Each structure stands twice: as C-alpha cells, then as structure tokens.
Amino acid sequence: MMRILCLLAIATQREILQWLTGRAFVITLMINQAVAPLIGLAVWSVALPGNSQISTYYVALLAIQLMTVSYENHTFSNAIYDGTFSQELLKPQPTVLGQLGTNIAMRLWHLLFGLPIIILAGVITHTTWDVHMLNEKLETGENFLMLEPDLLVTKFTVPPVRSGLLQRSHLLTLLEQSPQVPLTLLSASAGFGMTTLLSAWASQSQYREQIAWLTLEEQDNDPMRFWAYVIAALRKAGAPVGAPTEALLHSSQSSLLTGAITSLINELAALEQDIALILDDYHVIREQALHASLQFMLEHLPPNLHLFAY
C-alpha cells in the first residue's frame, strides 16, 4: 500500500511540473468552470441585495465546482490515443496511477488559480462563513428567501420609478398615512397610473424597507401559487415567515388552506416589525377560494400588517 501511495505521489508531482508549462490551458479550464457560479452570484446579488445566504451558497458552489471537476474521460482517452496508456501497461505498477496523478495535479492547479477568485468573490459579496449562524438562520427563516423554481423575482420586486414622473404629492401623503389602517383600497379606471403611484410611494416612503410588493397575473388564481408568491414577497421585505404555511400549502388536502393562512397570520403577529403588503393588480384574481382566504386574513389581520390592493 505504501509503495502505491509513493508511486501516486511521484506521478502527481511529475504531472504538477508538467502542467506548469501548460498553465494557460489550466487557467482557461478553471475560468470555464467558474463562469456559471459567478454569473449566478452576480444575478442573485443584484436581485436580492444583502442576502448573505445566497452569496455563501454561490461562493461555496464555486469552490466545490473547482475542486470536484473531473477530466478523467478526457485524460484517459488522450492517453490511449497518444500511446501513453500502452507504455503504462508495460510498467510493474497499477495502470491507473498516471491518470490519477494527472487529475490530482489538475485539481491542485485549479485550487491554486481559483482560490484568489473565491476569496475575492467572498469579500465583494460579504459572504458569511459562520456555519452555526447560517444553521440558525436556516432553522428560523431569518433573512432567508426560499425560492421555488417557478417563482419570478420580478413579481415581488417594486417596479422602478420612471424619470420625469409628475409627483402627486397629495396622494403620496395619503398613502404615507395609510399604514395606520389595516386595509387601503385604490380605485380608478385602467391607465390612471395606480401601479406608478404605489411604486413611487414604495420607493420614497419611510416604510420602504418594510414594503412587500406582489404584482399579480391571471396565472396567480391558483391558491398555492398565490400564497407562495405572498410568502416570497414578505420574506424579501425581511419577514422570516412561511415555512409551516408552505408545508400545508403543498398538502394535497384543499381543506388545509385555512390552516395555512392561520399559520401565516400567527407568524406575522409574532414579528416586531411592521409590514406593508401591496397586491398590485388584485383585480385579476377571480378564484373564490382566494377571495375567501384573503377575507379570512383581513378578518384576523395582525396589527403589524397593512394591506394595499386595487
């Protein structure tokens, strides 16, 4: 066994020195492996700024990608093609040692060239390395947005305010006072700029850090989809809620919808912060089960939650 390990160490050392001359090619391979995690990190860091779990995930993914990438198929087939494998068969040692040494050497070079990128990405995104803190946040849901694959981030992102917008100061003042009441309904004909008004208020209000925005569409008439988006919007506003509710929503029993909303109300009531939930284009919702569930929430609305809808 010791002889095999020594032969493997010699093969690895030989391959490390050999790949030193082809380091430009190794760097190219490393960049190819790092592109996808870095793009994901950049996109989600912009979409959800300040979420340390996302940056930790993608930086860890980058490190794992660089360390676990395998080139065995390529190096083995290349050894057969150029005759190296035939020469290995003639040596009094296991034939796989040369290929193992090659792949270990390439992984070490990947780590050497990739480590500065990993550290730089972690520093730029303020990545959290405290494993115990991450576990606590995962258990409590604190500052953590659990995204379903079919949830569009843009639906629970406040629309940007266009430049040159005419300020409607009187209406903005009324909206600023609205969180003092449980429900605010906006009523106007299509094209009167209600979305623009709400997004302008949301971007400049003193409550802007506590505003959960959700733009609704026809497809959101499904109760599970609707409340999954509501939970995602609340989480983006900093409310660590929704895990028990999601479990009930994914149940096959439709009778559990009321229980799911009850769980969500209880979680919201336990929060110390106020939350303003804006349901943009609620008029597209026609599903009676959704109307009933929202009516149930309104009847038992916690004092720290304020609804806006039109």
MOJOQUI-V286440 format. One record per residue. N is the residue number from 0. SS is DSSP state (A for helix, B for strand, O for the rest). PHI is phi in degrees with one decimal (NA if undefined). OMEGA is omega in whole degrees, -180 to 180 (NA if undefined). Layout:
((N;SS;PHI;OMEGA) (N;SS;PHI;OMEGA))
This chain:
((0;O;NA;180) (1;A;-62.7;179) (2;A;-63.3;180) (3;A;-64.8;179) (4;A;-64.3;178) (5;A;-65.1;178) (6;A;-63.8;178) (7;A;-66.1;179) (8;A;-64.0;179) (9;A;-64.8;179) (10;A;-63.1;180) (11;A;-65.4;179) (12;A;-61.6;179) (13;A;-62.1;-179) (14;A;-70.7;177) (15;A;-60.9;179) (16;A;-67.4;-180) (17;A;-68.1;-180) (18;A;-73.7;176) (19;A;-61.0;179) (20;O;-72.5;179) (21;O;-109.4;-176) (22;A;-64.2;178) (23;A;-62.3;178) (24;A;-67.8;179) (25;A;-64.0;178) (26;A;-62.2;177) (27;A;-61.9;178) (28;A;-62.6;-179) (29;A;-64.6;179) (30;A;-62.8;179) (31;A;-60.0;179) (32;A;-76.4;-175) (33;A;-87.4;-173) (34;A;-60.1;-175) (35;A;-60.9;178) (36;A;-61.6;-179) (37;A;-69.1;176) (38;A;-65.7;177) (39;A;-59.8;178) (40;A;-61.4;-179) (41;A;-65.1;-177) (42;A;-64.2;-176) (43;A;-75.3;175) (44;A;-67.0;177) (45;A;-76.6;-177) (46;A;-69.4;-178) (47;O;-130.4;-178) (48;O;-64.0;177) (49;O;86.0;180) (50;O;-87.5;-173) (51;A;-69.1;-180) (52;A;-65.9;-180) (53;A;-65.3;-180) (54;A;-64.9;178) (55;A;-62.6;-180) (56;A;-61.0;-175) (57;A;-73.6;176) (58;A;-67.7;176) (59;A;-64.8;178) (60;A;-62.1;178) (61;A;-61.3;-180) (62;A;-63.6;-180) (63;A;-65.0;180) (64;A;-60.0;-178) (65;A;-71.5;-176) (66;A;-87.1;-174) (67;A;-107.7;179) (68;O;-59.6;-175) (69;O;-119.6;177) (70;O;-120.3;-176) (71;A;-56.1;-178) (72;A;-60.6;-178) (73;A;-68.6;-176) (74;A;-67.7;-179) (75;A;-68.7;179) (76;A;-65.7;179) (77;A;-67.4;178) (78;A;-65.4;177) (79;A;-68.0;-176) (80;A;-66.1;-175) (81;A;-90.3;176) (82;O;89.4;-179) (83;A;-63.4;-178) (84;A;-65.2;178) (85;A;-62.9;178) (86;A;-68.2;180) (87;A;-65.2;180) (88;A;-64.5;-178) (89;O;-85.1;-178) (90;O;-87.3;-180) (91;O;-80.5;-179) (92;O;-157.1;178) (93;O;-56.8;-175) (94;O;-70.3;-176) (95;O;-85.1;-175) (96;A;-61.5;180) (97;A;-63.3;-180) (98;A;-69.9;176) (99;A;-63.1;178) (100;A;-61.0;179) (101;A;-61.2;-176) (102;A;-71.8;175) (103;A;-65.0;179) (104;A;-62.7;-180) (105;A;-66.3;177) (106;A;-65.7;179) (107;A;-64.7;177) (108;A;-66.0;176) (109;A;-58.0;-179) (110;A;-64.9;-179) (111;A;-61.3;-179) (112;A;-80.0;-176) (113;A;-86.7;-178) (114;A;-57.2;177) (115;A;-60.3;179) (116;A;-67.7;179) (117;A;-61.5;-179) (118;A;-64.8;-179) (119;A;-63.6;179) (120;A;-62.9;179) (121;A;-66.1;-180) (122;A;-68.4;-178) (123;A;-63.2;-176) (124;O;-94.2;179) (125;O;54.9;-177) (126;O;-64.5;178) (127;O;-91.2;-180) (128;O;-107.3;180) (129;O;-77.7;-175) (130;A;-63.5;-179) (131;A;-64.5;179) (132;A;-66.5;178) (133;A;-63.3;179) (134;A;-62.9;178) (135;A;-64.0;-180) (136;A;-68.6;178) (137;A;-66.7;-179) (138;A;-72.5;-177) (139;A;-92.2;-177) (140;O;82.8;-176) (141;O;-63.3;176) (142;O;51.7;-177) (143;O;-129.2;-179) (144;O;-106.5;179) (145;O;-89.6;-176) (146;O;-93.1;169) (147;O;-78.0;-177) (148;O;-59.1;-175) (149;O;-100.1;177) (150;O;-93.2;179) (151;O;-87.5;-179) (152;A;-62.5;-177) (153;A;-65.5;180) (154;A;-73.1;177) (155;A;-114.0;173) (156;O;-117.9;-180) (157;O;-62.4;179) (158;O;-60.3;179) (159;O;-67.1;179) (160;O;-86.8;-179) (161;O;-70.1;177) (162;O;-70.0;179) (163;O;76.2;-178) (164;O;-72.7;177) (165;O;-72.0;-178) (166;O;-75.5;176) (167;O;-104.2;-170) (168;A;-59.2;-177) (169;A;-63.6;-180) (170;A;-68.9;178) (171;A;-64.6;177) (172;A;-65.3;178) (173;A;-63.7;179) (174;A;-65.2;179) (175;A;-64.5;178) (176;A;-87.9;-174) (177;A;-63.7;180) (178;O;-59.8;177) (179;O;-77.2;179) (180;O;-118.9;-175) (181;O;-66.8;-172) (182;B;-136.1;175) (183;B;-123.8;178) (184;B;-107.4;176) (185;O;-104.4;-178) (186;O;-130.9;177) (187;O;-166.6;179) (188;O;-71.1;179) (189;O;-59.6;179) (190;O;92.9;-180) (191;O;-86.2;171) (192;O;80.9;180) (193;A;-69.9;177) (194;A;-62.1;179) (195;A;-62.7;179) (196;A;-63.3;-178) (197;A;-66.6;180) (198;A;-68.2;176) (199;A;-64.7;178) (200;A;-66.6;-178) (201;A;-63.0;-177) (202;A;-81.5;-176) (203;A;-123.7;-178) (204;O;-71.2;174) (205;O;-69.0;178) (206;O;-97.4;-170) (207;A;-59.8;178) (208;A;-77.2;-177) (209;A;-115.6;-177) (210;B;-98.8;175) (211;B;-103.0;-175) (212;B;-110.1;175) (213;B;-141.2;175) (214;B;-91.7;-175) (215;O;-98.3;178) (216;O;-134.6;-180) (217;A;-58.0;-178) (218;A;-65.9;-177) (219;A;-83.5;176) (220;A;-75.4;173) (221;O;-81.5;-175) (222;A;-56.1;-179) (223;A;-64.3;179) (224;A;-65.2;-179) (225;A;-58.7;-175) (226;A;-74.6;173) (227;A;-63.9;177) (228;A;-70.1;177) (229;A;-60.7;180) (230;A;-63.5;179) (231;A;-62.2;179) (232;A;-65.5;179) (233;A;-64.2;179) (234;A;-65.5;179) (235;A;-64.4;177) (236;O;-81.9;176) (237;O;97.8;-180) (238;O;-94.5;-178) (239;O;-79.6;-174) (240;O;-130.2;165) (241;O;110.0;-176) (242;A;-61.9;177) (243;A;-63.3;180) (244;A;-62.3;179) (245;A;-62.2;179) (246;A;-61.9;179) (247;A;-71.6;180) (248;A;-64.7;-179) (249;O;-80.4;176) (250;O;-72.2;-179) (251;O;-76.3;-178) (252;O;-90.2;-180) (253;A;-66.2;-179) (254;A;-67.6;-179) (255;A;-83.1;-179) (256;A;-61.0;178) (257;A;-62.2;177) (258;A;-63.5;178) (259;A;-64.7;180) (260;A;-67.1;177) (261;A;-59.8;179) (262;A;-61.0;180) (263;A;-65.1;179) (264;A;-60.8;-179) (265;A;-63.6;178) (266;A;-65.8;180) (267;A;-65.8;-179) (268;A;-65.8;-179) (269;O;-80.9;-179) (270;O;-76.4;176) (271;O;-88.5;-177) (272;O;-94.6;173) (273;O;-85.9;179) (274;B;-130.9;173) (275;B;-107.7;-179) (276;B;-102.3;-180) (277;B;-102.5;176) (278;B;-102.8;-178) (279;B;-79.4;-180) (280;O;63.7;179) (281;A;-63.3;-178) (282;A;-62.8;179) (283;A;-80.4;-180) (284;O;-82.4;-179) (285;O;-123.2;-179) (286;O;-70.1;-176) (287;A;-63.5;179) (288;A;-62.8;177) (289;A;-71.3;177) (290;A;-59.0;-179) (291;A;-66.5;-179) (292;A;-68.2;178) (293;A;-70.3;176) (294;A;-62.1;178) (295;A;-62.5;178) (296;A;-64.1;-180) (297;A;-63.4;-179) (298;A;-70.4;-179) (299;O;-123.4;-174) (300;O;-65.2;176) (301;O;-68.2;-175) (302;O;-65.5;-178) (303;O;-95.1;179) (304;B;-114.3;-179) (305;B;-127.2;-177) (306;B;-101.8;173) (307;B;-123.9;180) (308;B;-152.8;170) (309;O;-156.2;NA))
